[in-house]
Each structure stands twice: as C-alpha cells, then as structure tokens.
Amino acid sequence: MGLAAAVSLTKGCYVGQEVIARLDTYRKVQREPAGVVLSRGVPSDRLPLALMRDAEEVGVLTSCVAGGGGGGARGIAVLRRGSARIGDLLTVVASGEPAEVVAHL
C-alpha cells in the first residue's frame, strides 16, 4: 500500500535508509493518504475538515477540488492507518456529507 513498492529494503546505503528501515521494522507509520470522492461538491473553504466513521474521528480532509462528475468533488484525506478501506463511506463533520474512500495513495 502507498509507496512501499517504490522503496527498497534490501538495497545498499542511501540517504534515509535507516529511517525507512526503522519505520518498517517497528510499524511506526500511523497515517496514510487516501483519495476520496464527495457527491455534493466541495464542503467548505476551510480545510482541513475532520472525517468521522461511526462517531470516531479517523482522519482529516486536507484538500478538495470541484469535479468528479454530477457536481461532486475529489479530495485527499489523511487517515489513521487501517481505519478505512477502499469503498468505505466516511462523514465530513462540517457538512455531514459522505466521502467515499476511492484509493490509498
């Protein structure tokens, strides 16, 4: 998931290798970027906005642009790792609008 395929854990020395190895070994990555689609359009001009799932905050919508068909919008969210899968519906707190997770970036 994410950019894991773009990073070598077996290659020789390179800048940042120790940090990457530590993150992999101790599973320290806590958040991950995800693409979301909003059916009603851009929810607000004040970002970031909290994203909820079952009364629990799972991330934030960090950016959003109009588009996506039918007056909708596309955005990028930062989610707690493992909190949502592709196809899950989250709720934008400010507007109550559903946001569907479409990709883990």
N, C-alpha and C positions, 0 to 999 in steps of 0.2 A: 504494500500500500504506500501511497505517497511517492517519495523519491528514492526509496530503498534500493530499487533496481539500478539507480544511477551511481551508487556509491559502492566501492569495492572494500570488503572487509579483509581481503587476503593480499592485496597489493602491497608493495613495499612502502617506504616512507613517503608521505605527502603532507602538506600543510593541513592541519585539522584532523589528522588520522586518530590521534589519541582521544579527542573529544567524541568523534563518531564512534569509536570502539567502546568508550565508556557509556554512551547513550544506548548502544545496542546491548551491551552486557547487562546493565542494570535496569533496562526498560524504563528509562527516565523521561522519555517523551510523553508529556501529559496532554498535549493538544495537537490537533491536526486541522489543516484547512479543508474545506469542503465547498462544493458548488451547490447552490440552492436556487430553486425557481419559485417565484411568488406569483400567484394567479391574478392578484388585484393591482399590481404595479408597485412602484417604489413606496414603501410605507411611511417614510418621513425624511426630512432633510437633515435630521440629527442622528448621525451614526457615531458610534456603534449602538445597536439595539440588542437587548437580551433575547435569547431563544429558549423557549421552555418545552419540556416534554413531561407530561403527567405531573404538573406542579413542581417540577425541578428544573432549575436553570442548567442547561447543558452546553451553552456556548453563546457567542455573540455574532450578529450580522455586522460585518465590518465595512462592506461596500455593496452598492446596488445600483444597477442601471436599468432604465426602461428597455423593454424588448422581451423576447421570449414568446411572442405570439399572443393575440387576444387581449392586449392591454396589460400583459403581465410584465414581470421584471426578472432579471437574473442577478444573483449576488454571490459574494464569497463570505463564508462564515468560518469562524474558528471554533471548533467543537472539542469538548473533552474527549480524549481518546476512548473509543469503544462505546460512546454514548448514543450513536446513531448510525444506521446503515443506509445504503442507497435505497431510496423508496420510502423511507420513514418521513412522517409529517411532524414538523416542529411548529411551534406557535411564536410569532413575533409579539413580544409583550406590549409594545406601544399601540399596536393596531388590532391585535387579535387575529391577524392574518396568518393562514397556514403557509409554511415554507417547506417544500419538498426537497429532501437531500437527493441530488442527482449524480454527484461524483465526489470521490475523495481525491483531492489534488496532490 
